[in-house]
Structure formats: C-alpha cells, structure tokens
Amino acid sequence: MHIPRVVPAAVLLASHVAFAQAIPIRQLSEPDARSAASLPRMSEVRELRDRRVVFTAMLGQTVTLCEADLRSCRAYVDSTSLTPGSLPSMRMSLLHFPGDSIAIVDASAMVLVMLDASGRPGHVVALPHPRDASMLSLSLGGLPRVDPNGRLVYRARYEPPRILPAPGERYTPPASPDSYPVVRVTFETRAVDTLAVVAAPGSSKTTSGMSADGKLQISTKVNPLPVVDDWALLSDGTVAIVRGHDYHVDWVDPDGTRRSTPKMPFDWRRITDDEKMHIIDSVEVLRARMQRMIDSVYASGYTGRGAASAPARKESMMAPSELPDYYPPIRLGSVLGDRDGNVWVLPGTSLSARGGLLYDVVNREGSIVERVQLPPGCSLVGFGSGGVVYYMQYSTDDKGTHLFRAHIVR
C-alpha cells in the first residue's frame, strides 16, 4: 500500500523562498526624458501614440499635457471649461478609451466629456449608470477603463437600504459594505455584467446623529491595516483581481471565462506592537491633514451651502490588539496593468527591496516573471509599450514633482 509522504513545513518554506529568490530583479535604465519644471503630484499618466503624455493632478482641477521630451508641459483642459452649468469638480479624472481617445469624468453633471486632439472639450457622452459618476472619479479601488470592445469597466458600489427612523429616534446609517462589485457596462445597451466581487477596506460600525445646533455628526472607527483586494484591466480586456488574503489572482477573460491561478510567493512579516502603534499614529496624522483639506473646501463654499453644511466627523483608530498580526499582502491602489498585458503589484512587504519600491510583474498564467526596482523616493505613475515606465520623484524644494521616462533593463 502506498503511503503519502508528509512534507515538513520547513521544507515547503525553504522551497518557497528558493523559488522567490529565483525571480529576476530588473533595474530601470537611465531616464531618456525628464520634465524641466516642477509639476503637481500626479496619480497616473497616459502615454499617447506620439509619446506625449497627459495627466491630472491629485485633487487637481486641470489636465496637463507634456510633449514627448517631457520638458514642455502646459494646461490641457480645466474643470471650468467642461459641461456648461455644472459645478467644478473637486477632482478631475481621465478615462482611457482605446487608441488616443480620452474623456473627462464630470461627476457633477454625471457625464463623460470627450476631448479632441488639442485638448478642447468635444461631445458629451451620457454615463450608462449616472449614479456611479462619483465612483468613476476615484483613483483608488481600481482605475476605470474602456476595454478594446468599447465596454466600460469600473468599480461600482452596493447601495445599502435606507431606513428612516421613527420620529424622535436616533438615525443610525447602514454599515459600509465590506465588498464592492467590479462591473462591465456596454454604452449602447446599458447592460451590466458583474465580473467579480472585491473585498473593500472595512471599518467598524459607523453611527451618526444631529447635534443641538442641527449639524450632522458622524463617528467612525478606522482599521489602518485592512485586508483588501485590488484589480486592474489589462490591455486585451482581461480583468485581473489580486486577492489580499492569500496573494493569488482571479481572472475574467474578455469572453467572460473565469479562472484562478495559484498563490504567488510573498514575504510574510509579523507586525510588532511598536509598529502597530506607529502605524496608528501615522494614519491619524494623515487623516487629520485630509480632514483639514476637506474643511477648507466646505469653508470656501464649494458645495454652494457654505461651511455650515460640513458634517462634524469623529474618527478613532482600532486598538493595537484589533489589528492583524501580519502585514497584508497588498494595499488598495497597488495593482496596475501595463501596456504589454502584465499585472504590476506592489506587495505590502518585500525582503528584496533595496531603497526603492519593488514591483511584482505577473503574467497571464499568474506567475511572477520578474520584479522591477524603482529608484529611491520614486512612485510609479504610468506605462508605455515595450517595457516603458513613467515615474515621478519629489523635487528637492518640496514644491512639486518631476516626471521621468525610462525602460526596463532586461
């Protein structure tokens, strides 16, 4: 009788480490283009066929166009020239169509504004589902794209039921959904196809009420280390969903076929108690900074109702004992699709990183074929075809960033 051999955990771990070490680490070439002037911090750039690039600034209201050498940049379009009669968008975002076509998501008017070759607003396209306009303007949770067949792929949302309280009772809003759907929508028919359900950053119960002066008060408990999923649309229309609980990829092919590939190697690292406290303190500082920014927007009369319309928010962090014992494999916004059909993932930890961000490059079979090292202090913001990479680096005067173009040295 054949008795299956039990492989010790240490042997499996050693094999896993050896496989991970066999993955080649690629460096980037010296930049072949660099912006001359300091630019606003960008979330993503789009390379056009003539190697010019366009981008929007984070929380900015202007689209910038840079020539192929990146040295000459100018305002391409701003929110004041979009849909007549609509409110200026707090943040403009680009929606990439096949070829060089680009649209601006006008969340206030709930439409797409197509841009012509000179950057002037052209015709307006109605969104298949106007209620999702705000989701299309977000830069986290997967970047919305139009696939080669002209179908819009984006992160949608579940609408929780809204139950009004009885007179005199305190209103408690429904809990935020712990997942969201990634959908594919056809403009002509408005048919919606749910491709995947993706885990979202979770927080504990949110409560709200009205103060004595009639102001809305919202209280939230925040998890600074959520286990999340992330996704990206590849150049051929395939959707890749990277699962955060075990670091594997689920795929949805253009014809709707669904498949999964095995777990990928990941450097699991335990979080010490001191690191948990540092993370909590850092997130509290960041959230306070963001709240001041939001308050300033309300105070400037952005909503048309003045500062009195800003809700009073009270946020607290989870206790260290409530946080996970290991760093999650990925963070929201860490998955990108390049122009060559690969998935780029920035893992939560990496023993091989030396001074700069180290990305896992995953092929369609779910294997990490290489790791690409960015220069220290730089962030990945876009791709060109044939291994071209765009990255930004903060300027030394702290007044903006510089944009660079390089290629992967193989």
C-alpha positions in Angstrom: 0.0 0.0 0.0 1.3 3.4 -0.9 1.6 5.8 2.0 1.6 9.5 1.0 4.7 11.3 2.2 4.2 14.3 4.5 6.4 17.1 3.5 7.6 19.1 6.6 6.6 22.8 6.7 10.2 23.8 6.9 10.9 22.1 3.6 7.9 23.8 1.9 9.1 27.2 3.3 12.6 26.6 2.0 11.2 25.7 -1.4 9.0 28.7 -1.4 12.0 31.0 -0.5 14.2 29.4 -3.2 11.5 30.0 -5.8 11.1 33.6 -4.8 14.8 34.2 -4.9 14.9 32.8 -8.4 12.7 35.6 -9.7 15.0 38.1 -11.5 15.1 41.7 -10.3 15.2 44.2 -13.1 16.5 47.8 -12.9 15.4 50.8 -14.9 17.6 52.5 -17.4 18.8 56.0 -17.1 15.8 58.3 -17.9 15.5 59.2 -21.6 13.2 62.0 -20.8 12.6 64.3 -17.7 10.3 67.2 -17.0 12.1 70.5 -16.8 9.8 72.3 -14.4 8.4 71.0 -11.2 4.9 69.6 -11.8 2.0 68.9 -9.4 1.8 65.5 -7.9 0.1 63.1 -10.2 -1.8 59.9 -9.7 -1.4 58.5 -13.2 -0.1 59.5 -16.7 -1.4 58.3 -20.1 1.1 58.0 -22.9 -0.3 58.8 -26.4 0.9 57.2 -29.6 3.3 60.1 -30.4 4.8 59.7 -26.9 3.2 62.8 -25.5 1.6 62.3 -22.1 -1.4 63.7 -20.3 -2.2 63.5 -16.6 -4.3 65.0 -13.8 -3.0 66.2 -10.5 -4.2 64.6 -7.3 -7.2 66.7 -6.1 -6.5 69.0 -9.0 -8.8 70.5 -11.5 -6.5 70.7 -14.5 -5.4 68.2 -17.1 -1.7 68.7 -18.1 -0.2 67.8 -21.5 3.6 67.2 -21.8 5.4 66.9 -25.1 7.4 63.7 -25.9 10.6 65.0 -24.3 8.6 65.9 -21.1 10.3 69.3 -20.9 7.5 71.3 -22.3 4.2 71.0 -20.4 1.0 73.1 -20.5 -2.5 73.1 -19.2 -4.6 70.8 -21.4 -8.1 71.5 -20.1 -9.5 72.6 -16.8 -12.8 71.9 -15.0 -14.2 75.4 -15.7 -14.4 74.5 -19.4 -16.3 71.3 -19.1 -20.1 70.8 -19.1 -21.8 74.2 -19.1 -23.8 74.8 -15.9 -22.2 72.0 -13.9 -20.3 72.6 -10.7 -16.4 72.5 -10.8 -15.2 69.0 -9.9 -13.2 68.7 -6.7 -11.0 66.2 -8.6 -10.8 65.6 -12.3 -10.0 62.1 -13.6 -9.2 60.7 -17.0 -11.0 57.8 -18.6 -8.9 55.9 -21.1 -10.5 54.7 -24.3 -8.8 52.5 -26.9 -6.3 54.4 -29.0 -5.6 58.0 -28.0 -9.2 58.9 -27.1 -9.6 60.5 -23.7 -12.6 61.5 -21.7 -13.0 63.6 -18.5 -15.4 62.3 -15.9 -17.6 65.2 -15.0 -19.1 63.8 -11.7 -21.3 66.9 -11.0 -23.0 66.6 -14.4 -22.8 62.8 -14.4 -21.5 62.6 -18.0 -18.2 62.0 -19.8 -16.7 64.9 -21.8 -14.7 63.7 -24.7 -11.5 65.7 -25.6 -10.3 66.4 -29.1 -6.6 66.2 -30.2 -6.0 69.8 -29.0 -7.5 69.2 -25.6 -10.7 71.1 -26.2 -13.9 69.6 -24.8 -15.9 67.9 -27.6 -19.1 65.9 -27.5 -20.7 64.7 -24.2 -21.4 61.0 -23.6 -24.1 60.0 -21.0 -22.9 57.5 -18.4 -24.6 54.1 -18.6 -25.4 54.5 -14.9 -25.2 58.2 -13.8 -25.3 57.2 -10.0 -21.8 55.7 -10.4 -20.3 59.0 -11.6 -18.5 59.5 -8.2 -17.0 56.0 -8.4 -15.5 56.8 -11.8 -13.8 59.8 -10.4 -12.0 57.9 -7.7 -8.3 56.8 -8.1 -8.4 54.0 -5.5 -10.1 50.6 -5.9 -9.0 50.0 -9.5 -8.8 52.6 -12.3 -11.8 52.7 -14.6 -11.1 51.8 -18.2 -12.8 51.2 -21.5 -11.8 47.8 -23.0 -10.9 47.1 -26.6 -14.6 46.3 -27.3 -15.7 49.7 -26.0 -17.2 48.4 -22.7 -16.7 50.5 -19.6 -15.1 48.5 -16.7 -15.1 50.1 -13.2 -15.7 49.6 -9.5 -19.3 50.1 -8.7 -21.0 50.0 -5.3 -23.7 48.4 -3.4 -26.5 50.7 -2.3 -27.4 49.8 1.3 -31.1 50.1 2.2 -32.0 53.5 3.6 -34.5 53.1 6.5 -35.7 56.4 8.1 -36.1 56.4 11.9 -39.3 56.9 13.6 -40.0 60.5 14.9 -37.7 61.1 17.9 -35.5 58.1 17.3 -31.8 58.5 16.5 -30.8 57.7 13.0 -28.1 55.1 12.5 -26.8 54.8 8.9 -26.3 51.4 7.5 -22.8 49.9 7.8 -20.5 50.4 4.9 -20.4 47.3 2.6 -17.4 45.1 3.1 -17.2 44.4 -0.6 -17.9 46.0 -3.9 -18.6 44.8 -7.5 -16.4 45.2 -10.5 -18.7 45.6 -13.4 -18.5 45.8 -17.2 -21.1 48.0 -18.9 -22.0 48.4 -22.6 -22.7 52.1 -23.5 -25.3 51.2 -26.2 -27.4 48.7 -24.3 -26.5 49.8 -20.7 -26.4 46.1 -19.8 -24.4 45.4 -16.6 -22.2 42.4 -16.2 -20.8 41.8 -12.7 -17.3 40.4 -13.2 -16.1 40.0 -9.6 -16.9 40.9 -6.0 -13.9 42.5 -4.4 -13.1 43.0 -0.7 -13.2 46.6 0.4 -11.4 48.4 3.3 -13.6 47.8 6.3 -14.2 49.8 9.4 -16.3 49.2 12.4 -19.8 50.4 12.9 -20.5 54.0 11.8 -23.0 56.0 13.8 -24.5 59.4 13.3 -26.9 61.9 14.9 -27.9 65.5 15.0 -26.3 68.0 17.4 -28.3 70.7 19.3 -27.5 73.2 16.5 -28.8 70.9 13.8 -25.5 69.7 12.5 -24.9 66.2 11.3 -22.4 64.3 13.5 -20.7 61.1 12.1 -18.5 58.8 14.2 -16.3 56.1 12.6 -13.8 53.6 13.9 -11.0 53.1 11.4 -8.9 50.0 10.6 -5.5 51.2 9.3 -4.4 47.8 8.1 -7.4 46.3 6.2 -7.1 43.1 4.2 -8.3 44.2 0.7 -8.4 43.0 -2.9 -7.5 45.1 -5.9 -7.9 44.8 -9.6 -6.8 46.1 -13.0 -8.0 46.0 -16.6 -5.3 44.7 -18.9 -4.6 45.9 -22.5 -6.5 43.0 -24.1 -9.7 43.5 -21.9 -8.8 40.8 -19.3 -9.6 41.8 -15.7 -7.2 40.6 -13.0 -8.3 40.6 -9.4 -5.5 40.2 -6.8 -6.8 38.6 -3.6 -5.4 40.1 -0.5 -5.9 37.2 1.9 -3.5 34.8 0.2 -1.9 36.7 -2.7 -3.3 34.9 -5.8 -5.0 36.2 -8.9 -8.5 35.6 -10.2 -9.0 36.3 -13.9 -12.0 37.3 -16.1 -11.2 36.9 -19.7 -12.7 39.2 -22.4 -15.2 36.4 -23.3 -16.4 36.1 -19.6 -14.4 33.0 -18.8 -13.4 32.9 -15.1 -10.3 31.2 -13.8 -7.9 31.3 -10.8 -4.1 30.8 -10.6 -2.1 29.6 -7.6 -0.8 31.6 -4.8 2.3 33.7 -5.5 5.3 33.9 -3.2 5.1 36.7 -0.7 7.4 37.7 2.2 5.0 37.4 5.2 6.2 39.6 8.0 4.9 39.9 11.6 3.8 43.3 12.9 5.4 44.2 16.2 3.4 46.1 18.9 5.6 49.1 18.4 5.0 49.0 14.6 1.2 48.8 15.2 1.4 52.0 17.4 3.5 53.8 14.8 1.0 52.9 12.0 -1.9 54.1 14.1 -0.1 57.4 14.9 0.9 57.9 11.2 -2.7 57.3 9.9 -4.1 59.7 12.5 -1.8 62.4 11.3 -2.7 61.7 7.7 -6.4 61.7 8.3 -6.2 64.9 10.3 -4.5 66.5 7.3 -7.1 65.3 4.9 -9.9 66.5 7.2 -8.4 70.0 7.2 -8.3 69.9 3.4 -12.0 68.8 3.3 -13.0 71.5 5.8 -11.3 74.2 3.8 -13.2 73.1 0.7 -16.5 73.4 2.5 -15.5 76.7 4.0 -14.8 78.1 0.5 -18.4 77.5 -0.4 -17.6 74.6 -2.8 -21.0 73.0 -2.2 -22.9 76.2 -2.6 -24.1 75.9 1.0 -21.1 77.2 2.9 -19.2 75.8 5.9 -22.4 75.1 7.8 -23.1 72.2 5.5 -19.9 70.3 6.5 -20.8 67.4 8.8 -18.9 67.0 12.1 -16.8 63.9 11.9 -15.3 62.0 14.8 -12.9 59.2 13.9 -11.0 56.8 16.2 -8.5 54.1 15.4 -8.8 50.5 16.2 -6.7 49.3 19.2 -3.4 47.5 18.5 -5.0 44.3 19.7 -7.6 44.5 17.0 -5.0 44.8 14.2 -3.7 41.8 12.2 -0.5 40.0 13.3 1.0 40.1 9.8 1.2 42.8 7.2 -1.4 42.3 4.5 0.0 41.3 1.0 -1.4 44.4 -0.8 -2.8 47.8 -0.3 -5.6 49.5 -2.1 -4.4 51.2 -5.3 -1.3 48.9 -5.6 -2.3 46.9 -8.7 -1.8 48.3 -12.2 -2.0 46.9 -15.7 0.9 47.8 -18.1 0.7 48.2 -21.9 2.1 44.7 -22.5 -0.6 42.6 -20.9 1.1 42.2 -17.5 -0.2 42.9 -13.9 2.1 45.0 -11.7 1.6 44.6 -7.9 3.3 46.4 -5.2 3.5 43.9 -2.3 3.0 45.0 1.3 6.4 43.7 2.2 9.5 42.6 0.2 12.8 41.4 1.6 14.5 42.1 -1.8 13.6 45.8 -2.0 16.7 48.0 -1.6 15.9 51.7 -1.2 13.1 51.9 -3.7 9.7 50.3 -4.5 10.0 46.8 -5.9 7.0 45.7 -8.0 6.0 42.1 -8.8 5.3 41.7 -12.5 2.7 38.9 -13.1 1.9 37.3 -16.4 -1.4 35.9 -17.6 -0.6 32.5 -16.0 -0.4 34.1 -12.6 3.4 33.7 -12.3 5.7 36.5 -11.1 8.1 36.6 -14.1 10.2 39.5 -12.8 10.5 42.2 -10.2 11.2 45.7 -11.2 13.1 48.1 -8.9 12.2 51.8 -8.9 14.8 54.4 -7.9 14.7 55.5 -4.3 12.0 58.1 -3.5 10.1 57.5 -6.7 6.5 56.4 -7.5 5.2 54.5 -10.5 2.6 56.6 -12.4 2.3 55.0 -15.9 3.5 52.8 -18.7 4.3 52.8 -22.4 4.5 49.8 -24.7 7.6 47.7 -24.8 8.7 48.0 -21.2 8.5 51.8 -20.9 7.8 53.1 -17.4 6.9 56.5 -16.2 7.7 57.5 -12.6 7.7 60.7 -10.5 10.0 62.0 -7.9 9.5 64.8 -5.4 11.6 67.9 -6.1 14.2 68.8 -3.5 12.5 72.2 -2.9 9.3 70.3 -2.0 7.3 72.4 -4.4 6.2 69.7 -6.7 7.4 66.6 -8.6 9.5 65.7 -11.6 8.3 63.2 -14.2 10.7 60.7 -15.8 10.5 58.1 -18.6 12.8 55.0 -18.6 12.6 51.4 -19.7 13.2 48.1 -18.0 16.7 46.7 -18.5 16.3 43.0 -19.4 
